[in-house]
C-alpha cells in the first residue's frame, strides 16, 4: 500500500508540474522514430519541496534513496506508456530509464559536502550539494547508457525479448553495465549482449577544488595547516561541456568511490549551477569619509590611497608609483562583466626583488582569485592521460585559468624558459590560449584543439641585479635607465604597464624602509603607522570584490 501511495503521489506531481506533458512529448519523439531501443531514457525535473508537501515518504525517498525513488517514477511512466499507447515498441518496464533531476536540496548542513572535512561520506548513495572551482577537465568520451542481453541457450524463453536490460546507475563503472559473466536466472546459461541495441551517451570528467583551497595558491600562511583534496565529478549526457575551467559551480550529485591505481572519491553529477558571488556594493565607511574630504581634487583621494597602501609591507610614502599601479590593476578585478581587454598586466623592473615580491604577494591576497604561481606547476593548460582509463585526455588548467577574474602573479620573468615566455606573450596579446591534442599521441582518430579565454591580469618582475645580468654585456636596448636586454622586446610591449622601481631614486628612500624592516622584525603583528589603524586591510579588500 505504501508503494502504491507513492506511485499515486508521483503521478499527481507529474501532472501538476507539467512533467507528464513533457514525458508524453518525449514519448512521441521515440514513437515517431519507428526504431526499437533497448532503453528509453527520460529526464524528470523534481522539486523536493513540492514533493515533500505532496507526500513526505516519496520526498524522503528522493532525498535519501534516489534509486528507489527512480523505480517509483519508472513504474508510473511505464503504466502511462501502456495505458496511453505512447510507444508501441516498448515491451518491458526495465526498458524505461528514469533520471530524476533535482532543482535544489534543503539548505541544511547534512546535505552539504565540505571538501575540507574528513571523513567524506560516499557510502549512503544519496544526494549532496557541494561547491567548487574547476581545475581540470577531460575531452568528451562515450559510455554505455543501457544494453540488451539475451540468454545464450536458444531453447530458453529468455533468449528473446527485452527481459534482460542493464542501465547505468550513478556511481557504477562501465563493467557494471557491460560484462560477459552475467547468467540467466531461468537456466543459468551465460548471457550475451545484443550489440545492435547498445545505447551510448556522452561522458566527461572534471576535477574541482573547494574555494578555501585557493589559500594554498596565494602564498599566504598563518601557520595553521589545513587539508584539501580535489574531487572528481562525472558529467553525463546533457551536463557535458556545461562546466569551464576556472569557473565556480554548485553541484548536486551522489558521492561514490572509484578504484583506479588508488581509491578516489568521485561524485556523479545530477545538476550543476554556475555560482556567481554577490558583489558588495559601495566602499568602506573609512574610504567614503576620505572621499568626501578630498572631493575638491581629482587626485587627492587616489594619491592618499597609494601613499598609505600596504603600510604593513613598506612605510607610507615609499614605492608610491608601484602601489598606484597595483591599485589600478586590482580595481580591474572588481568588474565581473569586464571585457578581456580590460585586464591590466604589470611588469616591474627592480633591484630589490625581496621587497617587491612581498608587496605583490600582499596585494594578491586582497582579491579572492589572487594566485601566486607555484614554480613546480604550469602557468597554462597541460595535457595528460586520464587516470580513470576512459581513453580521454585530461586538461589541467594551470595558474592562469585558475586566476579567472583576478590576478596571476608569476614571479621573476627571467626564471621562465623561452617557450613559456612565448606562450605568455601569445596569451597576453590574444587573451586566449589554445591547446593542441594529438590524436596519434593520445590514441584518437583525429587531432583536436581547444581554446580557453585568459581572463586574469598577469603580474611579474625582472631582477636587474641577478648574477646572469651582471655577467652579460649590456646592449643598447634601453628604456630610460632600465636594461631590458634579456627579456624579448615583444613580450615587454605586451604588458600594459612597465614600472621602474629603482631604490636609489628619491621616491624610494632607504632609511624609512630599513627602519620599517627592523620594527617589523621585532613586532611582526604591530601597526607601525597611524594610517594602518585608520585604513585597514579589510577596507582595501572591500574595494576589490570579484
Number of C-alpha atoms within 10 A of each C-alpha: 6 9 11 11 13 22 21 15 23 24 18 15 19 21 13 11 14 11 18 18 13 16 18 17 13 17 19 13 12 20 17 9 8 11 8 15 20 28 24 20 19 17 15 18 15 20 18 21 14 13 20 17 11 16 16 16 17 26 24 15 18 24 20 17 16 21 18 13 22 18 18 23 24 22 17 20 24 20 13 17 19 15 9 10 13 20 22 13 14 22 16 16 21 20 24 25 23 20 21 20 17 19 15 18 16 13 9 8 10 9 17 16 18 18 22 17 11 9 8 13 15 16 10 11 18 20 26 26 25 19 22 23 24 27 24 25 26 22 19 19 17 16 19 19 23 25 25 26 28 24 25 19 16 10 10 14 13 20 18 14 14 20 18 23 20 21 21 18 15 19 20 14 14 13 10 12 18 20 11 11 9 16 16 19 12 10 14 12 16 16 22 21 19 12 10 10 15 18 19 14 14 17 22 24 26 25 23 24 21 19 17 16 18 20 17 15 18 24 18 14 9 5 6 5 6 11 11 17 14 21 20 23 22 21 24 21 15 12 16 18 18 11 19 18 23 24 19 24 19 16 24 26 26 23 27 21 15 17 11 10 8 8 9 14 18 23 25 22 23 22 18 21 15 14 14 12 10 8 13 12 9 10 15 16 11 12 19 11 11 16 15 10 12 14 11 10 10 9 10 15 18 15 16 17 20 24 20 23 29 22 24 23 18 22 21 22 19 22 22 21 17 20 22 18 18 21 19 14 24 26 18 21 28 19 14 15 8 13 9 17 13 15 25 23 22 23 23 20 22 20 19 15 20 10 15 21 16 15 21 21 20 18 23 23 20 20 23 21 25 30 29 26 21 17 11 6 10 15 21 21 20 16 18 13 15 17 13 13 9 17 17 23 24 21 23 21 24 20 26 30 29 30 27 24 28 30 31 28 30 20 22 17 17 18 13 13 9 12 9 15 17 14 15 22 19 17 20 25 14 14 18 16 19 15 15 12 20 16 13 10 9 17 12 14 9 10 13 12 9 11 10 17 16 22 27 30 29 24 24 21 25 22 19 20 13 12 9 11 16 10 9 10 7 13 10 8 12 11 11 7 8 15 16 19 16 15 14 13 11 12 17 15 13 19 20 17 16 19 16 19 22 17 15 10 9 9 14 16 14 14 9 15 17 13 13 19 18 12 14 16 11 9 11 12 9 12 15 16 14 10 16 18 11 11 19 17 17 10 16 21 17 19 21 22 23 22
